[in-house]
């Protein structure tokens, strides 16, 4: 496209939705899809990698055709492929790979979609590591705020905790329901640590 709506324009999201309303009409029925703004995901399943490659390629070809008809250009370098399997360590004779605009896309170990890091084993450890890296500095801030206040207001500190820490922890909760108990234990430990920092409580609390 040579022109579009200004960045930040309130109408931009609505116009984009209208422009792409029929985006998935030509995608084969064997492939599911998810759309959120300009983030698009396609997924399918079958009993063999050969069948998987065929289904995915058919869907990508249809997607490319639609984009071409709307004068939209895809970016293969920003496209990622991830293969979920009950035997993730197995080396397949016909590995999963697809081609988009003459660029071969091979599977990655993990990918990020709508802020959630999904790994091919679906154990959510990468996502948890990401949560910890984001929460760490915020815990330091909570600890600092609780120390500089002469008499920190418990209600205010808990509200700050909910705003800058709790929101990160609970983001993506529905998909984390498949996580094992170890993941939930780590999340609880992070939350407890942040609460102690917010309330100025000792580590043994």
C-alpha positions in Angstrom: 0.0 0.0 0.0 1.3 3.5 -0.9 -0.9 5.3 1.6 -2.8 4.6 4.8 -4.2 6.2 7.9 -1.9 8.3 10.2 -0.2 6.5 13.1 -2.3 6.8 16.2 -5.5 7.7 14.3 -8.5 6.4 16.3 -10.1 5.1 13.1 -7.1 3.0 12.1 -8.0 -0.2 14.0 -11.6 -0.1 12.7 -10.6 0.6 9.1 -8.0 -2.2 9.3 -10.6 -4.7 10.6 -12.9 -3.7 7.8 -10.2 -4.0 5.2 -9.2 -7.5 6.3 -12.7 -8.8 7.1 -12.6 -11.5 4.5 -8.9 -12.4 5.1 -9.6 -16.0 6.1 -12.4 -16.9 3.6 -10.0 -18.7 1.3 -8.0 -20.5 4.0 -8.6 -24.3 3.7 -11.0 -25.6 6.4 -8.3 -27.9 7.8 -6.4 -24.9 9.1 -7.5 -22.8 12.0 -6.6 -19.2 12.5 -6.3 -16.4 15.0 -6.3 -12.6 14.3 -5.6 -9.7 16.6 -5.0 -6.4 14.8 -2.2 -7.2 12.4 -0.9 -10.3 14.3 -2.0 -13.4 12.4 -1.6 -17.1 13.4 -2.4 -20.2 11.4 -2.4 -23.7 12.9 -3.3 -27.2 11.9 -2.7 -30.8 13.0 -2.4 -34.2 11.3 -0.7 -37.5 11.9 2.4 -37.0 9.7 4.9 -34.2 9.1 4.4 -34.7 5.3 0.7 -34.0 5.7 1.5 -31.1 8.1 3.7 -29.5 5.5 1.1 -29.9 2.8 -1.7 -28.4 4.9 0.4 -25.5 6.1 1.8 -24.7 2.6 -1.8 -24.7 1.1 -2.9 -22.3 3.8 0.1 -20.0 3.3 -0.3 -20.0 -0.4 -4.0 -19.0 0.0 -2.9 -16.3 2.5 -0.3 -15.0 0.1 -2.8 -14.9 -2.7 -5.2 -12.8 -0.6 -2.5 -10.4 0.4 -1.4 -10.0 -3.2 -5.0 -9.2 -4.2 -5.1 -6.4 -1.6 -1.6 -5.1 -2.4 -0.3 -6.1 1.0 3.2 -7.3 1.3 4.2 -10.1 3.7 7.4 -10.1 5.7 8.8 -13.7 5.8 11.7 -12.5 8.1 9.1 -11.7 10.8 7.2 -15.0 10.3 7.9 -17.9 12.6 7.0 -21.5 12.5 6.7 -23.7 15.6 6.1 -27.5 15.6 4.3 -29.0 18.6 4.7 -32.7 19.0 4.2 -35.4 21.6 7.8 -36.3 20.8 9.5 -32.9 20.6 13.0 -34.3 20.6 12.4 -36.7 17.7 14.3 -36.0 14.5 11.7 -36.5 11.7 12.7 -37.8 8.3 10.6 -35.0 6.7 11.0 -32.0 9.0 8.3 -29.4 9.1 9.1 -26.4 6.9 7.1 -24.1 4.7 7.9 -21.5 2.0 6.6 -17.9 2.0 7.4 -15.6 -0.9 10.3 -17.9 -1.9 11.7 -17.8 1.6 12.0 -21.1 3.5 10.7 -21.0 7.1 11.9 -23.6 9.5 10.7 -24.4 13.0 12.0 -22.4 16.0 12.3 -23.6 19.6 10.0 -20.9 20.9 8.0 -18.0 19.6 6.1 -15.0 21.0 2.5 -14.3 20.2 0.5 -11.5 21.8 3.0 -11.2 24.6 3.1 -14.9 25.5 6.2 -16.9 24.8 5.2 -20.4 23.5 7.8 -23.1 23.4 7.6 -26.3 21.4 7.2 -28.5 24.5 4.5 -26.3 25.9 6.1 -26.3 29.3 6.0 -22.5 29.6 9.5 -22.2 31.1 10.6 -19.5 28.6 7.5 -17.5 29.4 8.2 -17.8 33.1 11.8 -16.6 32.6 10.4 -13.6 30.7 8.0 -12.8 33.5 10.8 -13.0 36.1 13.0 -10.7 34.0 10.2 -8.1 33.9 9.2 -8.4 37.5 12.8 -8.2 39.0 13.2 -4.4 38.5 9.6 -3.8 39.7 10.3 -5.7 43.0 13.3 -3.4 43.5 11.0 -0.4 43.0 8.5 -1.7 45.5 11.2 -2.3 48.0 12.6 1.2 47.5 9.1 2.8 47.9 8.4 0.9 51.1 11.7 2.0 52.6 11.5 5.7 51.8 8.0 6.1 53.2 7.9 7.0 56.9 4.7 5.0 57.4 3.9 3.3 54.1 0.2 2.9 53.5 -0.6 -0.8 53.1 -3.5 -0.3 50.8 -1.6 2.0 48.5 1.4 -0.3 48.3 -0.8 -3.3 47.5 -2.5 -1.3 44.8 0.9 -0.5 43.3 1.9 -4.2 43.5 -1.3 -5.1 41.6 -0.6 -2.5 39.0 3.0 -3.2 38.2 3.5 -6.8 39.2 0.3 -8.7 39.5 -0.8 -7.7 36.0 2.3 -9.2 34.5 1.9 -12.5 36.5 -1.7 -13.1 35.5 -1.3 -12.1 31.9 -2.0 -15.2 29.7 -3.4 -17.2 32.7 -5.8 -19.2 30.5 -3.1 -20.8 28.4 -1.0 -21.4 31.6 -3.6 -23.8 32.8 -1.7 -26.6 31.1 1.5 -25.8 33.0 2.8 -28.3 35.6 2.8 -27.6 39.4 6.5 -26.5 39.2 5.5 -23.5 37.1 2.7 -22.5 39.4 5.1 -22.8 42.4 7.5 -20.4 40.8 4.7 -17.9 40.1 3.6 -18.1 43.7 7.2 -17.5 44.9 7.5 -14.4 42.7 4.2 -13.0 43.9 5.2 -13.6 47.6 8.5 -11.9 47.0 6.9 -8.9 45.5 4.3 -8.6 48.2 7.0 -8.8 50.9 8.9 -6.0 49.1 5.8 -3.9 48.8 4.9 -4.2 52.5 8.5 -4.0 53.8 8.3 -7.5 55.3 11.3 -9.7 56.1 12.2 -12.6 53.8 11.0 -15.3 56.3 7.4 -13.9 56.3 
